[in-house]
């Protein structure tokens, strides 16, 4: 026996991070040997991949999709205490609350007659292709824990992100790219930081975590060989390290060593695949113009174009963050800026996928970590505070009905009161479209069957599905 095969500290650390994933890997191996499908897989999947468009900071549902005439009628009046008593409020806690009417106009669009605000003229053009959920609720009122809840199904740090869960459950269909890719862009008011743990793997094997791509400069750190190093010599180095890791893993049998082997091999393949992926100069001019993308500018528009290219190449989960939606004040100014940067590219992504026959099996999700209050907050002009009791998100493609409005908030847009959709329900619906039964998709960790959707029963929102 190797003298450093294992010790108490290594065992405790490894058991916390790896035994659960090892158990599922054994289950999958047994299923494959028996010619069976894993128990969590449904008979049929409608979507092969997910593109999640995260409007980080919390876009106002009351200036996007949730039209409330009563809000305008009561503009400037005291907010009725019956709505707010005992409710969580972020920065307005303890202040005199007054109603803030809509800060833009709404119109009905499409054959479905869905209300969309004037801030989103391009989304209005495709309203018959999206399902708007106007009754979303979440459980965390500040940005970082709200992102953590949106991305992992819990506010507890260190849990697997939804992209990692999907990558783990289905694997990647790309040999040359990671199964989970993340890109960020900035533009708007007070762009909140996004921690890399938001796309972490938690207690799942680390190879399933998101890989952040840069849309400006080198796409991935150290993806290029240093001066004087050829592809051949780099390949020899990777082969040598892989052989040593295989040899050591025969003794130690650590799942993370297998992850390291896979990471070296993937990194080597990415040295060829990533530069080609990120070079959009060969895209036709009309495609670049449709998105409003300028190669290498790091914009949301460029990231949307890259998301389509990633989807074409088999990446399973693509997460785009646009930071700048935290509109405590100056809401009109910054909504114009944020929507100006994101609205047309979002429309272009949907149209591009549709034209290429990819929208049917690509699930696109749009939304932020929470909404904004019906009450006024003034910091540099009228704004709104964080709000968790009712907000809007939408889905498109991947077996989702178009032209659907689902759920509703009360007359002031405060409480979701009709067909309430918790973030965990959104997760369950996403997994369902990918062919995964969320109730059966679990990993044993610290003695518990851990799920993306948590221990409470999460429902699939079937009314928005084809």
N, C-alpha and C positions, 0 to 999 in steps of 0.2 A: 504494500500500500504506500502511495506517495505520502511523504511526511506532512505535507500541507494540504492534503485532500480536502479537509474541512475542519473548522473549529467552531466553537459555540457561537461567537459573534457572527461569523459568516453564515452559519445555519439559520440563526434568528433573522438576519437581514434577508437572506435568500428565500426563506419560507414566507416572509411577509410579501415579497414581490413576485415570487415565481411559482409557488405550489398551485395556486388557483389556476394560473394559465397552463401549467403543465398538466393539470387534471383534464382541462378541456382539450388540450392537444392529444392526450391519450384517448379521450372519448372520440375525437374526430378520427384518429388513427384506427380505432376499433371499428367505427362506422364504415370507414373506407374499406377495411379488410373484409367486413361482412357484406360489402356492397350496399350499405344503407346510407340514406341521407341523414345528416345530423338532425336531431329531434326538433331543433328550433326552426328549421327551414319549412316554409309553407310550400304547398304544391306548385305555386306559380308566383313569379315576381313580375311586377309591372315596370319597375325601374331598375336600371343597371348601375346608376351612379347618382350622386347628389352634388349640386352646386348651391352652396348656402351663401347668400348675399347678406352680410351682417352690417346693418347701419348703426355702428357703435356709438353710443351716447344716448340713444332713446328718442327716435323720431316721434313727433306729436301725431297721434291718431286723429286729433281734432283739426289738423291741418293737412291730412292726407286722405283718409278713407271714411271717417266717421262723422257724417253730417248731422248736426243737432240744431234745428231751428230754435228750440227753447234756449239754447246757449246764447244766441244773438239777442233774443228777447230780454234776457236777464243780464246782459252785459253791464258791468259796473255795479251791480247790486250785490249785497252780502250773500255769500254762499250759504245755502240752507244747512243748518247744523245737522239735520237728519241724514245728510249724505256723508259728512266727514267725521261725526262723533265716534271716537274710539278707533278711527282708521289710521294706518301708518302714513305719515307725511314726512318728507325728507327735510328740506330747508325752510318750509313754510310753517313748521310746527310752532304753535304758540302765537302766531301772527293773526291779525284780522284778515279773513279770507273774503275775497270778492270774485265774482264770476268774470271770466275773460271770454268774450265772444270769439267766434272764428276770426282769424287774422287773414283770411283769404276767402274766395268764393268757391262754391261747389256746383258742379253740374252733373247731370246724368249722361252716361256714355254707353255706346254699344247697344246691341240688340237686347242685352240683359238689363239695361237701364241702371247700372251701378253708379253710385256717387263717387266721384274722384275730384280732388281739389285742383285749383288752377296751378298749384306748385308742381304738378305732375302731368304735364301735357302729353308726354310720350307714353307713360303708363296708361293714360286715358285711351290711347289708340289701341291698346291690347287688352282692354278690360274683359273682353269676351274670351280671353285665353287664360285668365287667372281665376283662382278661387280665393276670395278675400275673407279671412276669419276676423270678424270684428269683436270677438268676445274672448280674447286671450287674457289670461291672468298669469302672474308669476309670484314668487314668494320672497324676493329680495329687492330692497328699495334703493340700494346704492350700487354704483357701477360695477366694481370688481366682483362682489358676490353675485350680482345679477347676471353678469357674463358667465360666471362659474356655474350658476344654476342653469342658464340657457345651454351651455356647452356640455355639461356633465350630468345634469339631472339632480344635482345636489349643491348646496353651498359649501360643502366640506372640500377643502383643497386636497389635491392629490388623487382624485378619482379620474378614471379614463374619460376622455372627451368623446363626443358622439362620433366624430370622424374615426377615432381609434377603435371604438366599438364596431363600427361598420367595416373598417379595414380588417379587423380581427375576425369578424364573423363570416365575411365573404371573400377576403383576400383581394389582392390586386390582380387585374387582368393585364397589367403592363409589366414586361420583363425589364424595361430600361428606366422606369420612373417609379418613385414611391407611390404607394396606394392612397396617400393622404397628403395633399399639398395645401399650403396656406400662403396667401399674399395680402398685404395691407396697403392702404393708401390714406392720404390725409387731406382734409380741406373742410373748413367750417369753424365753428366756435369751440374753443376749449377742448381740443382732441384728447380724450382720456387715453392713458397708456393701456396697451393690451399685453398682458404677460404671456410668455411662451407656454406657461402651464395650461393656458386655455385650450391648447391643442396637444396636451400631453397624453401619455399612454397610461398613467396611473399604475395600477397593479398588473396591467397587461404587459406582455413582452414589449420592450421599448421600440422594437422595429415597427410597431403599429402607430407610433406617434406621428403627428403632422410634421412635415418638413417645410420650413419657410423658404419661399423663393422670393428673390428681390427682382422687381421689374425694372430697376435701374442699376447700372453697374454690373458687377459679376452676379449672375442669377443665384448662385449658391456659393458660400464661402469656400475657398480652396478647390473649386471645381476644375480650375485650370492647373496644368502641371507647372511646377517651378521651372525657371530657365535652366536649360541643359538636361532636362528629363524628357525622354520620349515615351510614347504610349507603350512601346515594347518593354522598356526598363520598368515603367510603372506597373505593367502587368506582371512582370517577374516578381516585383516586391509584394504585390497583393497575393500572388500564388504562394509565395514563401510564408507570409503571415498567416494565410488561411490554413496551410498545412500544419503550422505550429499550433494554431488554435484547435484544429481537429484533433491533433495528438493530445493536447492538454484536456480537451473535452471528453476524450475516452476515459480519463481518470476522474475528472471532477464532475462531469455530467451536469453542467450548469446551463440552464436555458438561455441565460444572458450571453454565454459564450457563443451559442448558436446565433443569437441576435447579432453579435459583433462580426461573426463570419459573414452573415448576410449583408450587414452594413458595408463592409469593405467591398464585397462583390458588387453591390448596388452602386456604391460611390464610383467604382471604376467604370461601370457601364454608363453612369450619368455624365461622365466627362465627355462622352460623345453625344448622348441623347439631349442633354439640357441645353447646350449652346444652340443646337438645331431647333429645339422647341421654342426658345426665347427669341430667335431671329425671325421677326415678323415682316422683314423687308420684302419677302416674296409674296406676301398677302396682296391681293388685288387692291388697287386704290379705292374702289367703291366699297370694299369691306372696311378698310381703315376709316374711310369717311363715315360709314354707317355707325361705327362705334364712336367716332371722334377721337381715335387713338393715334398717338404719336410714339413710334417705337422708342422704348427706353426712357419714357418720361415718368414712370412710376405712378401713373394716374389710375383711377378706378376704371376708366375706359380701356386702357391697355391691359389691365388685369382681367377684365371681362373677356377680351379677345383671347388672352392667354388661357383663360378658363375653358373656352371652347376648344382650343388646341390641346389642352390637357385631357379633356373629356374624350376627344378623338383618339388619343393615344392610350386610353384604358385606365386612367386614374380614377379611382373609385369615389373619393370624396374630395371636393375642392371647396375651400372656405375662403371667401373674400371679405375682409374687414375694411369698411371705410369709416375713419375716425373724424368726428366733427359735429355730431348731432346733439350735443349737450346744450340745449337752448333755454337756459334760465333767463336770458334777456336777448334783445335784438333778434327775436325769432324770425321776423319777416326777412331781415337782411341775410341771416344765416340759412334759413330754409331755401331762399333763392340760390345761395351759393352751393349748399349741399345737393339740392335737387338738380342744379345746373351741372354738377359734376357726375351725378349718378343716374339720373332719370333716362336720358337717351341711351347710354351704354347698356342699361338693364333691358330696355326695349330691344336694342340691337342684338343682345345675347339671345333673347327669346326667339327673335326672327331668324337669326343665323342658325340656331339649333333646329328650328322648324324647317328651314329651307334645305338643310342637310339630312333631314329625316331622323334627327337625333332627339327631338323634343319628346317624342312618345316614350322613350326609355331613359330620359334624364329628368330627375326631379329637381326643380329650382325652387328655393325657399327664400323669401325676402322678409326682413324685419329686424328690430333692435332688441335690446335686453329688457326694455319696458316701454311704457308710453309717457305721456305728460298730463299734468293736472288740468281740470277745467277751470282752475283758479289762476288769477293773475300773479305773476312774479316779475318784478321789474329790475333788471340789471342791464342798463344800456338799452332801454326800450322794452316793450312788452315781451314777456316770456312765460314759460311754464315750468313747474317743478317736476321731479320724478314721480311716476305713477305706476302702480302695480296691479290695481284692481280692474283694469280694463284697457286694452289696447288692440292694435290691428297688426296682422301679418298676412302674407299671401303665399300660396303655392301654385306652381304651374308645371305642366308636363308630367311624365312618369305615372300616368294613370289617374291624374287629377282632372276633374271637370273644369271646363272653362266657363266664365260668365256666371259664377256662383258667388253669392253673398251669404255667409254663414254666421249665425249668432248675432247678438246685439247688446249694446250697453244701454243704460237708463237714459232718460231724456236730457241729461247734462253730460253724458259720456263718462260718468264716474265709475259705476259698478257694471261689470259684465253680468247680465241677468238672464240672458236667453242663450241656451246651448253653450254653456261656458267651456272653454278649451284651456286647460292647464298646459304649461310647457311640456309636461310629461306626456300629455295626450298628443301633442305635436310630435314628440319623439316616437311614440308608439305608432303613429300614422306613417311617419317616415320609414320606420323599420318594416312595417307591413307592406309598403309599396316596394321595398327592396326584397321582399320574400322572406322576412324574418318575423317570427312570432315573439313579440317582446316579453311575454310571460314565461316563455321557455328559454329565452336567451339570457343565460346567467353564468357567472363564474364564482366559484367558491373562494371567498377571501375573508380571513379572520373569522372563520366559522359561519359566515353568512353567505347566502346565495345573492350575489350582487348583480343588479341589473341597471341599465341605463335609465329605465323608467321607475326605479326605486321599488320599495316594498308595497306601496299603495297601488291599487289596481288602476292602470292607465287605459283609457279607451281609444280605440281607433275611430277617427272622425269619418265615418263611412259615408255621410251625406255629401261630402265633397269629392268622392271617388267615383270613377267610372265603373 
